[in-house]
């Protein structure tokens, strides 16, 4: 789609979302753009603002205007909290539906344990499992390092998770190749393919609207609710700043953080679960 401003006016290409047959580009001011956006809800308004800026950018290229009247307008604030975290009920339901031995369950367990972003999980391989028993990897999005206990001793606040971790290792490694979440054909998964796998598997388990990133939120929220500090969340989730990690401690289930759990320490590192295979 090409817009031309050689006549110093804008003719909307094709059907307009609202009656808008002719716009004198040179006469448009910030108040006109603001008035247009106030008729919309926050998300559509932000989308419309983006379109206006693209239009004015082209107008400047065509020398139809000297300044962009939309630059002084800020994006509308939205109330969206992003991907919803999985609840424990969601996790239990998924496990009931997808039995050990399926690639859906293997992918789910690794993702739910590590809390890795999809771009990192898709490329996670055995070489990320170090001799110290940690899965350590540098995140593609932020460049920050994430360290996830795999066979290393768990911190005091996570000792109750030891039985879960043993099961996670057994299920995840049963279908792993060089990349831990490879396809049945032995190929590494794409980030989009992995995301689609989890979303479709959740729907099959009766859980709609659940995403891979929601599993990351599940794990990091669980750390906070189990008594893990913001610094522990930073290390596990690979956050670049303390403020990002503190968001999980602020939203933690307040009942959970005051209920004590009897825990036991496990310090066994099994070589078959490391890069020595």
N, C-alpha and C positions, 0 to 999 in steps of 0.2 A: 504494500500500500504506500503510495507516494503522495505527499502533500506539497502543493505549490503555493508560494506566496508572492509570485511575481506581480500580481495585481493588487498587492497590499491588502488582501482580504483572505479570509479562510472560508472555503466551501467544504462542508463536511462530506467526506467520501462515503457514499452509500447511506443507508438508513441511519438516522441519528437516534440515540437512546431517548432524547427528548426533542421537541420541536426546535430545530437549530439550523435553519436553511442558510443563514448568512451571518458572518461575524466580522466586524471591522477590527482586524488584528491590532492596528496601530492605536485604536482607541480603548483597548482593553486595559483595565487597571486592576490592582490587587483586590479592590472592593468587589469587582465584578466576579472574579474567581471565587472569592470567599462566599459571596451570595449564592453562587451555584453549588458550592459544597455543603452549605448549611441545610440544603434540602435532602441530604443523604445521611444514612447511618454511618458510623465511624469507618467500618471496613470498606464499603463502596466509596466513601468520600476519599479515602486514601488512594484507592485505585484510580479514581477520577483525577486526583491531584497529580498522580504519576503521568497520566495521559496528557494533562495540560502542560506539564513540564517538557514532555517529548515534543509537543506541538510548538511551544515557544523556542525550544532549542533549534528546531528546523527553521522557524521564522527568523532567528538570528543569523543562521547560515545563509538564508536568502536575502538578508539585509532588509527584511520587512519591519523589524523592530530593533531597537538598540539595547533595551534592558528587558529582562524576563520578569513580568509582574507577579509571577507565582512564587518567586524565591523567598518572599517574606512570610509565606504561609506555612505553618507547621503542620505536621501530620496529626490527625486526630488520635486521641488516646483510645485504645481498645481494652476491653475487660478480659480478653482471652488469656488463659493460663497455659496455652500450648497443649502439647500432648498429655492426655490424662495418665496418671500413674496407675499401674495395675494394682488391684487390691489383692489381699491374700486369698480371697474367695476366687478371684479371677485366675490366679496362679494354680490353685488347687483344681479348679475345673479344667484347665488346660491339661494338667498332668493326668487327670482321670480319663480324658478323651484320647490323648496321644501317649501310647505306651512306650516304654524303653525299647530301643531298637529302630524306631522311626527317625528319619532325619529331621522331622519337625520337632520332635522332642529333644533331640541332641542339640539343635540350634537354640531352642528355647532355654535349655538348662545353662548353656554356656553364656548366653546373653543375659539371662536373669542373674547369674552369679557375678559376671564381670562388670555388668553395667556399661559395656562398651557401646560407643556410637556405631551406627551401621557401617560407616566408612572404614572404621578400624576393625570391627568384627569380621567383615568380609575378607580381610587380608591377614587375619590372625593365624599364625602358624606355630609349629612346634619349636622353632627357634626363639620364640618369644617366652618360652618357659625356661627360666634360668635354673642353674644348679642350686640357687638359694631358695627354690621353691616358690618364687613369685612369677606371675605372668606380668612382664613389663613391656610396655610399648609406648612409642611416641605418637600422639594423636595427630591425625591429618588436619583436623579443623583448627586446633589451637597451637600445636607444636609442643604442648605440655606432656610430661611423662605421667603415665598411670601405672600403679603397682597394685596387683591383685593377688592376695594369698591363694596359692594353688595347692601346694603340699607343705608349705612353711607353717610354723606354729601360728595359730590365730591369736589376735589380741584378746585381752580379757573380755571385752564387751561382745566379742563374736564367737566365743568358745561354744556356745549352744548351737552354733551352725555346723559343727564338725560332721555330724551324721549326714546333713544335707550335702555338704561339700564332697564327702566320699561318694555319694550317689551321683552328684553332678559329674565328677571325674569319670566314673565308670560309664555313664551314659554318653557323655560328650566324646570320650576317646574311642568308644566302640565304632564310631563311623568316621573318625578323623583320618585324614591322609596327611600330606605335608601341611596343607591349610586345614585348619580344624573343622571348618564348616563346608567342605567341598560337596559338590553335587554327586549324584549316584554314578555319574560318568567319570568321576575323579578330577573334575575341573573346579577351579576356584570360582566362588560365587561373585556376582556383581553386587554392589551395594543395593541397587534397586531390586534385584532378584531376591536378595536376602530379606529385604523389607517386605516385599510382596509375599514371601513364604510365611513369615510370621503373621501378617495380617490375615491371610487366607486361612491359615491353620487356626487362628483365634475364632474366626467366623464359623469354621467347621465345628469348633468346640462350643458354639453358642455364645461367643463373646464378640459383640460387634463394637467397632470404634476403638479397638485396642491396637496399639502400634509398637514397633520395636523400641522407639525412643521412650515409650511408656514403661518399658522394662528397666531402662536406665534409671528413671525416676523411682521405680519400685525399689531397686537395690539401694540407691543412695538415701532414700527416705527410711528404709529399714535400718541402715547404719545409724542414722540419727536417732531413731526410736529405740535402738538397742543400747544407746549410751555412747556411741562413737562421736568424737569431737569434730568440729568443722575441719580441722587439719587432717583428720582421718578420712573425711569425705573428699578433701582435696587430693590426697594421695591415691585413694581408690578410684575416684572419678577423673583424675587428671585435670582438675580445674586450675585455671591460670591465676585466679584471685580468691582471696579468702571470702570476699563478699558473695561470690557465686555459691560457695559451699555453705555459707551461713544461711542461705535461703532455705536449705533443707532442714537445718536445725530449727528454724523459726516455724516451719510448717509441720514439724514432727507431731505425731499423735501424743498429746500431753499425758494421757494416761499411761501410754507405753513406756515413757521415759522415767516414770517413777515406780514401775513394777519391777522388782528384782527377779533375775532368772539364775537358777543354779547352773553353773557351767563347768565344763571339764576341758583341760588342755590336751591337744594332740600335736605331737611334734614329729610325726613319721613322714618322711619324704620317699615316695615310691618312684623308682627310676622310670617305670613304664609311663608315668604321667609327666615326664620332663622331656627335654629335647634329646636325651640319651635313649634313642629307640633303635 
